[in-house]
Amino acid sequence: MKGALKPVLSASSPEGLRVVTGRQSGSRAHSLASGRYRADLTAGSLKLAESRVIADLLLRGVGEADWRQTLVKLNALKARNPATAIRMGRLIRKRLQTMSPELWRLVRDGTVVIATHAVLAAAIKHSNLLSDFLDLAVRDQYRRFGTALTNKHWQDFLEDCRGRDPQMPQWQETTIRRMRSSVFQILAQAGYVKDTRSMLLQRPHITTEVISYLKRNQEDYVLRCITAGT
């Protein structure tokens, strides 16, 4: 291993056993005893417009009554019904709350590209399925000079996840397809693939603002995952 830093075990990286160097203060406070993987991606992709709304609510520090007013009565997320609005708002809120207000401002006020990459960083930290898929499966395809991602890559990845996390739920096929669809949409929105139809790999250029934020806040594993294609 290069450098003189002492290897440590990271609970954020796959299996909690990847050897890394230095301190990973950006690690999720995630208990391996409770299982590493959850179906936390079925509610959708990055949802940039909706994330800007939620980031604004977080930055203004509004109370629960105002949250409900915005999401349900005003339908600021443009959801089909109140239940969908609440569910979507809860997911996005949990994603963004893995990061600090500095990132929320990038989401709310940044350009489309900056805000997209900021939401992606939060989504990576929120979901071990997404982060590990980028770090393991997608990175491996770049390394092999692969041309496209396929459904089989997702299926093989899930099978490997079972080895890392024996407590992983036995999801129904419909749930697996929905998670795959969400992940592939995220990859397309963030520029890792050309589109969800061809799934042709391309190398994204993650914005300096987001990279700098992750470095300043020592979000080491998120940084590693988000730069899988660079």
N, C-alpha and C positions, 0 to 999 in steps of 0.2 A: 504494500500500500504506500502511495506517495505521501511525503511529508512526515513530520514528526509528531503530529497530533495523535493522541491516544484513541484507539478505536472504542466506540461505545455501542450499545444496542439501542435501537430506536423503536419505541412502541408505536410510532406513527407509520413506519415503513412496513412493507409486507412481512407477515409472520411475526412482526416485532423482533425479527432476528437479523435484518439487514445490517451489515457492519458499515458504520459511517464514521466520519471524523468530526471532532468538535462537538459543540453544544447545540441541540435542537430544541430551543425554547419555543419554537412554533408548533411543537407536537400537540395533537389533540389530547385532552385529558380523557383518554379512552381506555376503559377497562377490558383487557383481553378476556377476563373471566366471563364477561357478559356477551362475548362474541364480537368479532370484528366487522362483519358485514350485515347491513340492513337494506331493506327494499326502500331506500330513501330517494329514489330517482324516478319513481313511477308518476309523480305529479307533474313532470314536465322538464323542459330544457332550461336554458339560461334565463329566458323571460326578461329581457333587458328593460323594456318599457315599464313592466310591472315592478321590477327591481328598483328603478328610479323613484317610483312612488313610495315604496317601502323605505328606501334609504332616506328620503325626505322626512317621513314620519319619525324614523329613528333619530335623525339629527335634530328635529324639533322637540323630541322628548315628549310627545303627546301621550295622554292617558288612554286607558283601555276604551273609554267611551268614544273618544275621538277616532281611535282605530276602527271601531265598529261602524261609526258614522261614515268614515271614508271608504271602507271596504264594502259595506253592505248597502247603506242608504244612498251614497253617492256613486257606488259601483266604480270606483276609480281604477280598478284592475280590469274593468270591462269583462267580467266573468258572466257565465250563462245564468248562474243562480247564486243566491247568498251562500249556500254550502260550498260551492266551488271557490267563491271569493275568499272565504275564511280558510279553506284548506290551502289554497295557493299562497295567501298572505302568510300563513303559518310557516310554510316551507321556506319562502324567501326570507322571512324574518330570521328563522333559525340559521340559514346560510350566512346572512350578513352579520349576524351577531357572533360568528366565529372570529370576526375581524374587528378592528378598531374604527372609531369615527373617521379617521383619516382615509380609510378605504371607502367608507360610505360616501364621503364627499366626492371621491373619484367616480363612484357609481352615479351619483345624482348630477354632478356638474361636468363630468368629463365628456370628451367627444364620444361618438359611438364606439370607436375602436378602444379607447381607454376604458370606457365604462364596461364594455363587453369583457375585456381581459380582467377587470377588477371583479366582476361578478363570477367569472370563471375561477379566479383564485379562491373566492369564498366557497364556491361549489366544490372545489377540490378538497378544501379543508373539511367541509361538512360531510363529504361522502367518501368512505374508504373504497367503495366499488369504483368510483370515478378516478380517484387518485391512483389506485393500484393498476387500473386498466391503462392509464397513461404511462405510468412508470414501468410497467412490465410488458404488456402486450403491444402497445403502440411504440414504445421505445425499441422493442425487439424488432418490429417491422422496419423501422428506420435503419436500425443497425444492419439488417439483412438486405437493405435496399429494396424492400418490398414496394409494390406499386399501389396496393389498395388493401383496405380492411374488408373482412368478410364476416358473415354471420358465424362462421366456424371459429374465427378468432375469439369472438365473444363467448361462444359455447366452451371452447377449450379453456379460456380464462376462468369461467365459472367453475369448471371442474377442478382447476388448480386451486381456486379459492377454498374449495371444500377441504383440500389438504392443509391449507394454512389455518382454516377455522372450522374444525369439526362440528361446532355448534351452529354453523350457518343454516338458516331455515331451509326446508324443502319447498321451494317456491313452485307454484303452479306455472305451467307453460305460458299462460297469458301474462303473468307477472314478469317472467323472464323476457318475453318479447317487448313488453312495455319499457322495461329497464334498458334493454338494448336500443330501442328506438330513441329514448331520451338521451342516452350516452352518445349515440351516433349524431343526433341533432346538435348536441353540445359541441362535438368535434367539428361539425360543419360550420356552426356559428362562429367558432373561435379560430377557424382557418386551418385546422389540422388535415381536413379532407376537403376536396373540391365541392362536393354536395353529397346528400344522403342517397342519391340514386346510384352514382358511380363509386362512391367511397374512395376515390383516388387520393392517395396521400400527397400532401404538400407540406412545406415547412413554414409554420407561422412565424411572424415577427412580433413577439410580445412587446408591448409598449414599454418604454423606459420608465414611465411613471409607476407602472405596476411592479416591474422588476425592482426598482429602487425601494418601493414600499416593502416588498417582501424581504429584501436584504436588511433594511433598517430595523425591521421587526423580527429578524432572525426566524423567518418562516421557511426554514431550510427544506423541509420535505415538500411543501407546496411549491417552492422555487424549483426543486428538482423535477417535479411532475410537470409543471407548466412549461418547462424548457425541454421537454422530452424530444421535441422535433428540431432543436437548434444545435 
